[in-house]
Amino acid sequence: MQVLGIDIGGTTIKTGLFNEHGECFLHKEIPTQGDADETVLEYLIKEIEKLLPFDAIGISVAGMIDAEAGVIVEGSVNIPGMDGIAIKDVLEKRFKVPVEIQNDVNAAALGENAFGVGKGHGDFLFLAYGTGIGGAIIHQSHLFSGQGSFAGEFGHMITHGNGRKCNCGMNGCYERYASTAALIREAEKIDSAYSNGRLLFEQFHAGNEQVKAVISDWVDEIAIGLASLIHCFNPSTIIVGGGIMEQDVLIHMIQERIDDMIFNSFKEVSILKASLGNKAGMLGAISLHTP
Protein backbone atom coordinates (compact mmCIF):
# COMPACT_ATOMS: atom_id res chain seq x y z
CA MET A 1 0.00 0.00 0.00
CA GLN A 2 1.31 3.46 -0.90
CA VAL A 3 -0.21 6.46 0.87
CA LEU A 4 0.37 10.11 0.02
CA GLY A 5 0.87 12.17 3.16
CA ILE A 6 0.32 15.93 2.94
CA ASP A 7 1.00 18.54 5.64
CA ILE A 8 -0.38 21.96 4.69
CA GLY A 9 1.25 24.78 6.64
CA GLY A 10 1.15 28.54 6.32
CA THR A 11 4.55 28.68 4.61
CA THR A 12 5.13 25.27 3.05
CA ILE A 13 3.25 22.17 1.97
CA LYS A 14 5.11 18.95 2.79
CA THR A 15 4.32 15.84 0.77
CA GLY A 16 5.59 12.30 1.05
CA LEU A 17 4.84 8.84 -0.30
CA PHE A 18 4.80 6.27 2.50
CA ASN A 19 4.16 2.57 2.93
CA GLU A 20 2.03 1.15 5.75
CA HIS A 21 5.10 0.98 8.01
CA GLY A 22 5.69 4.72 7.80
CA GLU A 23 8.72 4.39 5.53
CA CYS A 24 9.04 7.39 3.21
CA PHE A 25 10.01 6.84 -0.43
CA LEU A 26 9.65 10.40 -1.65
CA HIS A 27 9.62 13.66 0.31
CA LYS A 28 9.05 17.09 -1.18
CA GLU A 29 8.37 20.59 0.15
CA ILE A 30 6.79 23.37 -1.86
CA PRO A 31 5.61 26.89 -1.00
CA THR A 32 2.01 26.96 0.23
CA GLN A 33 1.01 29.61 -2.29
CA GLY A 34 1.67 28.98 -6.00
CA ASP A 35 0.66 31.35 -8.76
CA ALA A 36 -1.24 34.40 -7.58
CA ASP A 37 -4.20 33.60 -9.84
CA GLU A 38 -4.88 30.11 -8.45
CA THR A 39 -6.25 28.97 -5.08
CA VAL A 40 -4.21 26.88 -2.68
CA LEU A 41 -6.46 23.91 -3.46
CA GLU A 42 -6.00 24.27 -7.24
CA TYR A 43 -2.26 24.52 -6.72
CA LEU A 44 -2.29 21.49 -4.41
CA ILE A 45 -4.18 19.36 -6.95
CA LYS A 46 -1.55 20.14 -9.61
CA GLU A 47 1.22 19.06 -7.22
CA ILE A 48 -0.63 15.88 -6.22
CA GLU A 49 -0.96 14.90 -9.89
CA LYS A 50 2.84 14.82 -10.12
CA LEU A 51 2.97 12.14 -7.37
CA LEU A 52 0.61 9.56 -8.89
CA PRO A 53 0.06 6.65 -8.42
CA PHE A 54 -0.96 6.09 -4.79
CA ASP A 55 -3.70 4.20 -2.95
CA ALA A 56 -4.91 6.83 -0.48
CA ILE A 57 -4.31 10.41 0.72
CA GLY A 58 -3.91 11.63 4.28
CA ILE A 59 -3.89 15.38 4.98
CA SER A 60 -2.73 17.33 8.01
CA VAL A 61 -3.73 21.01 8.10
CA ALA A 62 -3.97 23.82 10.63
CA GLY A 63 -7.35 24.93 11.93
CA MET A 64 -10.55 23.41 13.27
CA ILE A 65 -11.33 20.38 11.15
CA ASP A 66 -14.53 18.40 10.76
CA ALA A 67 -12.67 15.17 10.08
CA GLU A 68 -15.77 13.12 9.31
CA ALA A 69 -17.02 15.55 6.68
CA GLY A 70 -13.48 16.39 5.55
CA VAL A 71 -14.01 20.13 5.87
CA ILE A 72 -11.75 22.88 7.24
CA VAL A 73 -14.31 24.61 9.45
CA GLU A 74 -12.28 27.62 10.55
CA GLY A 75 -8.97 28.81 11.87
CA SER A 76 -6.55 28.26 8.98
CA VAL A 77 -5.86 32.00 8.81
CA ASN A 78 -2.44 31.51 7.21
CA ILE A 79 -3.86 29.42 4.37
CA PRO A 80 -6.08 31.74 2.31
CA GLY A 81 -9.31 30.48 0.82
CA MET A 82 -9.38 27.09 2.55
CA ASP A 83 -12.03 27.69 5.23
CA GLY A 84 -15.28 25.90 4.44
CA ILE A 85 -13.78 23.84 1.61
CA ALA A 86 -14.87 20.17 1.50
CA ILE A 87 -11.34 19.10 0.64
CA LYS A 88 -12.01 15.38 1.24
CA ASP A 89 -14.87 15.30 -1.24
CA VAL A 90 -12.99 17.35 -3.85
CA LEU A 91 -9.89 15.14 -3.77
CA GLU A 92 -11.79 11.84 -3.63
CA LYS A 93 -13.74 12.79 -6.75
CA ARG A 94 -10.59 13.95 -8.54
CA PHE A 95 -8.23 11.07 -7.68
CA LYS A 96 -10.67 8.20 -6.98
CA VAL A 97 -8.90 7.16 -3.76
CA PRO A 98 -9.96 7.45 -0.10
CA VAL A 99 -8.96 10.72 1.57
CA GLU A 100 -8.71 11.51 5.29
CA ILE A 101 -8.06 14.95 6.79
CA GLN A 102 -7.10 15.90 10.32
CA ASN A 103 -6.01 18.93 12.32
CA ASP A 104 -2.21 19.31 12.27
CA VAL A 105 -1.64 18.81 16.00
CA ASN A 106 -4.04 15.85 16.12
CA ALA A 107 -2.18 14.40 13.15
CA ALA A 108 1.19 14.88 14.87
CA ALA A 109 -0.15 13.05 17.94
CA LEU A 110 -1.44 10.22 15.75
CA GLY A 111 1.96 10.06 14.07
CA GLU A 112 3.71 9.70 17.42
CA ASN A 113 1.13 7.07 18.40
CA ALA A 114 1.64 4.97 15.27
CA PHE A 115 5.31 5.46 14.46
CA GLY A 116 7.01 7.53 17.17
CA VAL A 117 7.69 7.79 20.87
CA GLY A 118 4.02 7.27 21.71
CA LYS A 119 3.89 3.83 20.10
CA GLY A 120 2.90 1.24 22.67
CA HIS A 121 1.75 3.76 25.28
CA GLY A 122 -1.93 3.64 24.28
CA ASP A 123 -2.88 6.69 26.33
CA PHE A 124 -1.11 10.05 26.31
CA LEU A 125 -1.57 13.79 25.98
CA PHE A 126 0.26 15.62 23.20
CA LEU A 127 1.12 19.32 23.23
CA ALA A 128 2.92 21.30 20.53
CA TYR A 129 4.57 24.56 21.60
CA GLY A 130 5.10 27.19 18.92
CA THR A 131 3.41 30.45 17.99
CA GLY A 132 0.49 29.08 20.01
CA ILE A 133 -0.07 25.79 21.81
CA GLY A 134 -1.93 22.93 20.20
CA GLY A 135 -3.05 19.78 21.94
CA ALA A 136 -4.43 16.30 21.36
CA ILE A 137 -5.72 13.42 23.47
CA ILE A 138 -4.85 9.82 22.59
CA HIS A 139 -6.96 7.22 24.41
CA GLN A 140 -6.53 3.50 23.79
CA SER A 141 -4.40 4.39 20.75
CA HIS A 142 -7.20 6.42 19.19
CA LEU A 143 -7.77 10.15 18.97
CA PHE A 144 -10.36 11.42 21.45
CA SER A 145 -12.21 14.13 19.55
CA GLY A 146 -15.03 15.22 21.86
CA GLN A 147 -18.28 16.81 20.77
CA GLY A 148 -17.77 18.54 17.44
CA SER A 149 -14.32 16.93 17.03
CA PHE A 150 -12.50 19.89 18.60
CA ALA A 151 -11.18 18.41 21.87
CA GLY A 152 -7.63 19.22 22.94
CA GLU A 153 -7.54 23.01 22.62
CA PHE A 154 -5.15 23.12 25.57
CA GLY A 155 -3.67 26.43 24.47
CA HIS A 156 -6.92 28.13 25.42
CA MET A 157 -7.19 26.87 28.96
CA ILE A 158 -7.45 29.90 31.23
CA THR A 159 -4.35 29.78 33.42
CA HIS A 160 -4.40 33.45 34.45
CA GLY A 161 -7.81 34.92 35.28
CA ASN A 162 -8.22 38.35 33.66
CA GLY A 163 -4.73 37.93 32.19
CA ARG A 164 -3.23 38.86 28.85
CA LYS A 165 -5.54 39.28 25.89
CA CYS A 166 -5.38 36.29 23.55
CA ASN A 167 -5.86 36.34 19.78
CA CYS A 168 -8.94 34.17 20.35
CA GLY A 169 -10.61 37.08 22.16
CA MET A 170 -10.37 35.67 25.69
CA ASN A 171 -8.04 36.71 28.48
CA GLY A 172 -5.41 34.66 30.30
CA CYS A 173 -5.06 31.74 27.88
CA TYR A 174 -2.26 29.24 28.48
CA GLU A 175 -0.59 29.98 25.15
CA ARG A 176 -0.21 33.65 26.00
CA TYR A 177 2.21 32.60 28.75
CA ALA A 178 3.69 29.23 27.78
CA SER A 179 4.05 29.26 23.99
CA THR A 180 7.40 29.78 22.26
CA ALA A 181 6.10 33.15 21.12
CA ALA A 182 5.46 34.10 24.76
CA LEU A 183 9.03 33.13 25.67
CA ILE A 184 10.50 35.24 22.86
CA ARG A 185 8.31 38.18 23.82
CA GLU A 186 9.68 38.13 27.36
CA ALA A 187 13.27 37.60 26.19
CA GLU A 188 13.10 40.60 23.86
CA LYS A 189 12.40 42.77 26.88
CA ILE A 190 16.00 42.03 27.92
CA ASP A 191 17.53 42.38 24.46
CA SER A 192 15.76 42.78 21.12
CA ALA A 193 18.39 40.46 19.61
CA TYR A 194 16.76 37.50 21.39
CA SER A 195 14.26 37.02 18.60
CA ASN A 196 14.66 33.28 18.14
CA GLY A 197 14.92 30.25 20.39
CA ARG A 198 18.28 29.09 19.04
CA LEU A 199 20.08 32.28 20.08
CA LEU A 200 18.24 32.34 23.39
CA PHE A 201 19.40 28.85 24.33
CA GLU A 202 22.94 29.60 23.23
CA GLN A 203 22.91 32.31 25.90
CA PHE A 204 21.23 29.96 28.36
CA HIS A 205 23.94 27.33 27.96
CA ALA A 206 26.61 30.05 28.14
CA GLY A 207 25.33 30.89 31.63
CA ASN A 208 23.59 34.21 30.93
CA GLU A 209 21.73 34.76 34.22
CA GLN A 210 19.05 37.05 32.77
CA VAL A 211 18.22 34.57 30.05
CA LYS A 212 18.22 31.69 32.52
CA ALA A 213 15.71 33.58 34.68
CA VAL A 214 13.40 34.25 31.72
CA ILE A 215 13.50 30.61 30.64
CA SER A 216 12.95 29.44 34.21
CA ASP A 217 9.83 31.61 34.52
CA TRP A 218 8.59 30.32 31.18
CA VAL A 219 9.06 26.69 32.25
CA ASP A 220 6.99 27.50 35.33
CA GLU A 221 4.19 28.64 33.01
CA ILE A 222 4.46 25.41 30.99
CA ALA A 223 4.31 23.36 34.18
CA ILE A 224 1.27 25.24 35.52
CA GLY A 225 -0.78 24.21 32.48
CA LEU A 226 0.53 20.67 32.44
CA ALA A 227 -0.16 20.21 36.15
CA SER A 228 -3.81 21.11 35.55
CA LEU A 229 -4.02 18.62 32.69
CA ILE A 230 -2.40 15.92 34.80
CA HIS A 231 -4.93 16.44 37.59
CA CYS A 232 -7.77 16.29 35.02
CA PHE A 233 -6.62 13.32 32.93
CA ASN A 234 -4.20 11.40 35.20
CA PRO A 235 -2.09 10.38 32.17
CA SER A 236 0.92 8.11 32.32
CA THR A 237 2.63 10.06 29.54
CA ILE A 238 2.71 13.56 28.10
CA ILE A 239 4.52 14.09 24.80
CA VAL A 240 5.72 17.61 24.04
CA GLY A 241 6.62 18.83 20.57
CA GLY A 242 7.52 21.94 18.64
CA GLY A 243 10.99 23.06 17.63
CA ILE A 244 11.76 24.58 21.02
CA MET A 245 11.35 21.19 22.70
CA GLU A 246 14.40 19.85 20.86
CA GLN A 247 16.26 21.33 23.83
CA ASP A 248 16.73 18.27 26.05
CA VAL A 249 17.28 20.44 29.10
CA LEU A 250 13.68 21.63 28.85
CA ILE A 251 12.27 18.12 29.24
CA HIS A 252 14.19 17.69 32.50
CA MET A 253 13.21 21.14 33.76
CA ILE A 254 9.53 20.57 33.00
CA GLN A 255 9.53 17.16 34.70
CA GLU A 256 11.10 18.64 37.85
CA ARG A 257 8.65 21.56 38.02
CA ILE A 258 5.64 19.34 37.48
CA ASP A 259 6.72 16.98 40.24
CA ASP A 260 6.52 19.95 42.63
CA MET A 261 3.00 20.89 41.48
CA ILE A 262 1.01 17.64 41.51
CA PHE A 263 -0.30 15.20 44.09
CA ASN A 264 2.00 12.32 44.97
CA SER A 265 -0.46 9.83 43.50
CA PHE A 266 -0.08 11.50 40.06
CA LYS A 267 3.72 11.55 39.98
CA GLU A 268 4.17 8.50 37.77
CA VAL A 269 3.58 10.71 34.73
CA SER A 270 6.50 10.91 32.27
CA ILE A 271 7.31 13.87 30.03
CA LEU A 272 8.67 12.71 26.67
CA LYS A 273 10.05 14.65 23.71
CA ALA A 274 8.25 14.16 20.39
CA SER A 275 10.38 12.10 18.01
CA LEU A 276 9.13 12.55 14.44
CA GLY A 277 10.13 16.14 13.69
CA ASN A 278 8.60 17.76 10.64
CA LYS A 279 7.25 14.46 9.29
CA ALA A 280 4.89 13.99 12.27
CA GLY A 281 1.88 15.56 10.55
CA MET A 282 2.28 13.51 7.38
CA LEU A 283 2.84 10.30 9.32
CA GLY A 284 -0.24 10.93 11.43
CA ALA A 285 -2.28 11.64 8.32
CA ILE A 286 -1.18 8.44 6.60
CA SER A 287 -1.82 6.44 9.80
CA LEU A 288 -5.53 7.12 9.23
CA HIS A 289 -5.27 4.64 6.35
CA THR A 290 -2.91 2.07 7.88
CA PRO A 291 -3.65 -0.80 10.32
C-alpha positions as CSV (number, residue, x, y, z in Angstrom):
1,M,0.0,0.0,0.0
2,Q,1.3,3.5,-0.9
3,V,-0.2,6.5,0.9
4,L,0.4,10.1,0.0
5,G,0.9,12.2,3.2
6,I,0.3,15.9,2.9
7,D,1.0,18.5,5.6
8,I,-0.4,22.0,4.7
9,G,1.2,24.8,6.6
10,G,1.1,28.5,6.3
11,T,4.6,28.7,4.6
12,T,5.1,25.3,3.1
13,I,3.3,22.2,2.0
14,K,5.1,19.0,2.8
15,T,4.3,15.8,0.8
16,G,5.6,12.3,1.1
17,L,4.8,8.8,-0.3
18,F,4.8,6.3,2.5
19,N,4.2,2.6,2.9
20,E,2.0,1.1,5.8
21,H,5.1,1.0,8.0
22,G,5.7,4.7,7.8
23,E,8.7,4.4,5.5
24,C,9.0,7.4,3.2
25,F,10.0,6.8,-0.4
26,L,9.7,10.4,-1.7
27,H,9.6,13.7,0.3
28,K,9.0,17.1,-1.2
29,E,8.4,20.6,0.1
30,I,6.8,23.4,-1.9
31,P,5.6,26.9,-1.0
32,T,2.0,27.0,0.2
33,Q,1.0,29.6,-2.3
34,G,1.7,29.0,-6.0
35,D,0.7,31.4,-8.8
36,A,-1.2,34.4,-7.6
37,D,-4.2,33.6,-9.8
38,E,-4.9,30.1,-8.4
39,T,-6.2,29.0,-5.1
40,V,-4.2,26.9,-2.7
41,L,-6.5,23.9,-3.5
42,E,-6.0,24.3,-7.2
43,Y,-2.3,24.5,-6.7
44,L,-2.3,21.5,-4.4
45,I,-4.2,19.4,-6.9
46,K,-1.5,20.1,-9.6
47,E,1.2,19.1,-7.2
48,I,-0.6,15.9,-6.2
49,E,-1.0,14.9,-9.9
50,K,2.8,14.8,-10.1
51,L,3.0,12.1,-7.4
52,L,0.6,9.6,-8.9
53,P,0.1,6.6,-8.4
54,F,-1.0,6.1,-4.8
55,D,-3.7,4.2,-3.0
56,A,-4.9,6.8,-0.5
57,I,-4.3,10.4,0.7
58,G,-3.9,11.6,4.3
59,I,-3.9,15.4,5.0
60,S,-2.7,17.3,8.0
61,V,-3.7,21.0,8.1
62,A,-4.0,23.8,10.6
63,G,-7.4,24.9,11.9
64,M,-10.6,23.4,13.3
65,I,-11.3,20.4,11.2
66,D,-14.5,18.4,10.8
67,A,-12.7,15.2,10.1
68,E,-15.8,13.1,9.3
69,A,-17.0,15.6,6.7
70,G,-13.5,16.4,5.6
71,V,-14.0,20.1,5.9
72,I,-11.7,22.9,7.2
73,V,-14.3,24.6,9.4
74,E,-12.3,27.6,10.5
75,G,-9.0,28.8,11.9
76,S,-6.5,28.3,9.0
77,V,-5.9,32.0,8.8
78,N,-2.4,31.5,7.2
79,I,-3.9,29.4,4.4
80,P,-6.1,31.7,2.3
81,G,-9.3,30.5,0.8
82,M,-9.4,27.1,2.6
83,D,-12.0,27.7,5.2
84,G,-15.3,25.9,4.4
85,I,-13.8,23.8,1.6
86,A,-14.9,20.2,1.5
87,I,-11.3,19.1,0.6
88,K,-12.0,15.4,1.2
89,D,-14.9,15.3,-1.2
90,V,-13.0,17.3,-3.8
91,L,-9.9,15.1,-3.8
92,E,-11.8,11.8,-3.6
93,K,-13.7,12.8,-6.8
94,R,-10.6,14.0,-8.5
95,F,-8.2,11.1,-7.7
96,K,-10.7,8.2,-7.0
97,V,-8.9,7.2,-3.8
98,P,-10.0,7.5,-0.1
99,V,-9.0,10.7,1.6
100,E,-8.7,11.5,5.3
101,I,-8.1,14.9,6.8
102,Q,-7.1,15.9,10.3
103,N,-6.0,18.9,12.3
104,D,-2.2,19.3,12.3
105,V,-1.6,18.8,16.0
106,N,-4.0,15.8,16.1
107,A,-2.2,14.4,13.2
108,A,1.2,14.9,14.9
109,A,-0.2,13.1,17.9
110,L,-1.4,10.2,15.8
111,G,2.0,10.1,14.1
112,E,3.7,9.7,17.4
113,N,1.1,7.1,18.4
114,A,1.6,5.0,15.3
115,F,5.3,5.5,14.5
116,G,7.0,7.5,17.2
117,V,7.7,7.8,20.9
118,G,4.0,7.3,21.7
119,K,3.9,3.8,20.1
120,G,2.9,1.2,22.7
121,H,1.7,3.8,25.3
122,G,-1.9,3.6,24.3
123,D,-2.9,6.7,26.3
124,F,-1.1,10.0,26.3
125,L,-1.6,13.8,26.0
126,F,0.3,15.6,23.2
127,L,1.1,19.3,23.2
128,A,2.9,21.3,20.5
129,Y,4.6,24.6,21.6
130,G,5.1,27.2,18.9
131,T,3.4,30.5,18.0
132,G,0.5,29.1,20.0
133,I,-0.1,25.8,21.8
134,G,-1.9,22.9,20.2
135,G,-3.1,19.8,21.9
136,A,-4.4,16.3,21.4
137,I,-5.7,13.4,23.5
138,I,-4.9,9.8,22.6
139,H,-7.0,7.2,24.4
140,Q,-6.5,3.5,23.8
141,S,-4.4,4.4,20.7
142,H,-7.2,6.4,19.2
143,L,-7.8,10.2,19.0
144,F,-10.4,11.4,21.5
145,S,-12.2,14.1,19.6
146,G,-15.0,15.2,21.9
147,Q,-18.3,16.8,20.8
148,G,-17.8,18.5,17.4
149,S,-14.3,16.9,17.0
150,F,-12.5,19.9,18.6
151,A,-11.2,18.4,21.9
152,G,-7.6,19.2,22.9
153,E,-7.5,23.0,22.6
154,F,-5.2,23.1,25.6
155,G,-3.7,26.4,24.5
156,H,-6.9,28.1,25.4
157,M,-7.2,26.9,29.0
158,I,-7.4,29.9,31.2
159,T,-4.3,29.8,33.4
160,H,-4.4,33.5,34.4
161,G,-7.8,34.9,35.3
162,N,-8.2,38.3,33.7
163,G,-4.7,37.9,32.2
164,R,-3.2,38.9,28.9
165,K,-5.5,39.3,25.9
166,C,-5.4,36.3,23.6
167,N,-5.9,36.3,19.8
168,C,-8.9,34.2,20.3
169,G,-10.6,37.1,22.2
170,M,-10.4,35.7,25.7
171,N,-8.0,36.7,28.5
172,G,-5.4,34.7,30.3
173,C,-5.1,31.7,27.9
174,Y,-2.3,29.2,28.5
175,E,-0.6,30.0,25.2
176,R,-0.2,33.7,26.0
177,Y,2.2,32.6,28.8
178,A,3.7,29.2,27.8
179,S,4.1,29.3,24.0
180,T,7.4,29.8,22.3
181,A,6.1,33.2,21.1
182,A,5.5,34.1,24.8
183,L,9.0,33.1,25.7
184,I,10.5,35.2,22.9
185,R,8.3,38.2,23.8
186,E,9.7,38.1,27.4
187,A,13.3,37.6,26.2
188,E,13.1,40.6,23.9
189,K,12.4,42.8,26.9
190,I,16.0,42.0,27.9
191,D,17.5,42.4,24.5
192,S,15.8,42.8,21.1
193,A,18.4,40.5,19.6
194,Y,16.8,37.5,21.4
195,S,14.3,37.0,18.6
196,N,14.7,33.3,18.1
197,G,14.9,30.3,20.4
198,R,18.3,29.1,19.0
199,L,20.1,32.3,20.1
200,L,18.2,32.3,23.4
201,F,19.4,28.9,24.3
202,E,22.9,29.6,23.2
203,Q,22.9,32.3,25.9
204,F,21.2,30.0,28.4
205,H,23.9,27.3,28.0
206,A,26.6,30.0,28.1
207,G,25.3,30.9,31.6
208,N,23.6,34.2,30.9
209,E,21.7,34.8,34.2
210,Q,19.0,37.1,32.8
211,V,18.2,34.6,30.0
212,K,18.2,31.7,32.5
213,A,15.7,33.6,34.7
214,V,13.4,34.3,31.7
215,I,13.5,30.6,30.6
216,S,13.0,29.4,34.2
217,D,9.8,31.6,34.5
218,W,8.6,30.3,31.2
219,V,9.1,26.7,32.2
220,D,7.0,27.5,35.3
221,E,4.2,28.6,33.0
222,I,4.5,25.4,31.0
223,A,4.3,23.4,34.2
224,I,1.3,25.2,35.5
225,G,-0.8,24.2,32.5
226,L,0.5,20.7,32.4
227,A,-0.2,20.2,36.1
228,S,-3.8,21.1,35.5
229,L,-4.0,18.6,32.7
230,I,-2.4,15.9,34.8
231,H,-4.9,16.4,37.6
232,C,-7.8,16.3,35.0
233,F,-6.6,13.3,32.9
234,N,-4.2,11.4,35.2
235,P,-2.1,10.4,32.2
236,S,0.9,8.1,32.3
237,T,2.6,10.1,29.5
238,I,2.7,13.6,28.1
239,I,4.5,14.1,24.8
240,V,5.7,17.6,24.0
241,G,6.6,18.8,20.6
242,G,7.5,21.9,18.6
243,G,11.0,23.1,17.6
244,I,11.8,24.6,21.0
245,M,11.3,21.2,22.7
246,E,14.4,19.9,20.9
247,Q,16.3,21.3,23.8
248,D,16.7,18.3,26.0
249,V,17.3,20.4,29.1
250,L,13.7,21.6,28.9
251,I,12.3,18.1,29.2
252,H,14.2,17.7,32.5
253,M,13.2,21.1,33.8
254,I,9.5,20.6,33.0
255,Q,9.5,17.2,34.7
256,E,11.1,18.6,37.8
257,R,8.7,21.6,38.0
258,I,5.6,19.3,37.5
259,D,6.7,17.0,40.2
260,D,6.5,19.9,42.6
261,M,3.0,20.9,41.5
262,I,1.0,17.6,41.5
263,F,-0.3,15.2,44.1
264,N,2.0,12.3,45.0
265,S,-0.5,9.8,43.5
266,F,-0.1,11.5,40.1
267,K,3.7,11.5,40.0
268,E,4.2,8.5,37.8
269,V,3.6,10.7,34.7
270,S,6.5,10.9,32.3
271,I,7.3,13.9,30.0
272,L,8.7,12.7,26.7
273,K,10.1,14.7,23.7
274,A,8.3,14.2,20.4
275,S,10.4,12.1,18.0
276,L,9.1,12.6,14.4
277,G,10.1,16.1,13.7
278,N,8.6,17.8,10.6
279,K,7.2,14.5,9.3
280,A,4.9,14.0,12.3
281,G,1.9,15.6,10.6
282,M,2.3,13.5,7.4
283,L,2.8,10.3,9.3
284,G,-0.2,10.9,11.4
285,A,-2.3,11.6,8.3
286,I,-1.2,8.4,6.6
287,S,-1.8,6.4,9.8
288,L,-5.5,7.1,9.2
289,H,-5.3,4.6,6.3
290,T,-2.9,2.1,7.9
291,P,-3.7,-0.8,10.3
